[in-house]
Amino acid sequence: PGDRETLIVEASFPGNPNAADFFVAGERDYMFGVPARSEKDGKLVFTVPILDRPTTTPTDGGLYYTLTTAAGAVEGLLPFP
């Protein structure tokens, strides 16, 4: 979710939100800026600038991400914005 210029990711996990980092892979002609961390309604939110994107949004696959905390990391796939 987000708009054509930002990717917004809401993270939910136990523990200290200040110890979390979010990384998203730039691929398929997407390029991302540095994620900004904030809290909204008690939830951790990362807002990632979309610096470049393809002219047409891909319909297959997605963007690989990694969320890290002091306890470990989790990887996943986000839909293309």
N, C-alpha and C positions, 0 to 999 in steps of 0.2 A: 504493500500500500504506500501511498504518498501521491506525488504528482509527477509530471514529466521531468521535473528538476530535482526532486529529492526522493530518496527511499527511506521510509520510516519503518523501523523494526521495534516491536515491543518484546522485551525479554522477561521471562518469568523463571525464577530459580530461587532456591533457599540461600541464605547467606547475605553477605555485605554487597550491595550493588556497586559500591566504589571499587571493589576488587574485580569487576568484570570488564572485559574488553571484547569488542566486536570487530570482525574482519570479514569483508566480502570480496570475492575474487572478481576482477574486471576481465570479462571475456565476452565473446560474440559482439565485439565492437562497443562494449560498455567500458567506461572509465569512471572511477569513483574517487571522491575526495575523502578526507579524514572524517570518520564518524564523530558526531557531537553527542555526548551523553547528557540526558536530562531525566527528571522524574515527573510523571503525570499520574495523578490519582493513585499514588503509592506504587506505581509500576515503573520499571526502568525502560527508557525509550532511547533508541539510537537514531539520529537523523543523519543520513548520509547524502552529501551532494552528488548528483549525477553530472559529471563534467562532460561526458560525451556518451552518445548512445546511437544505435543503428537507426536508419531512417524508418525501418519497419520493425516492430517488436516481434522477436522470434515466438513461434507458437509451440515449440517443443523444448524440453529441457528446462533449465533455470539457472540461477546464480548460486554458486557454492559459498557457504558462509561458515565461520567458526566463531563460537562464543566461548571465551575462556574465563575461568574463575580460579581462585586459589585452590579449589578442590579438583580441578581438571578442566576438560574441554568437551564441547559437543559440536558436531558438524551437521550440516543439513543443506537443503536445497530450497531456495526462495523462488517464487514465480517471477518472471521477468516483469519489471515495472512498465 
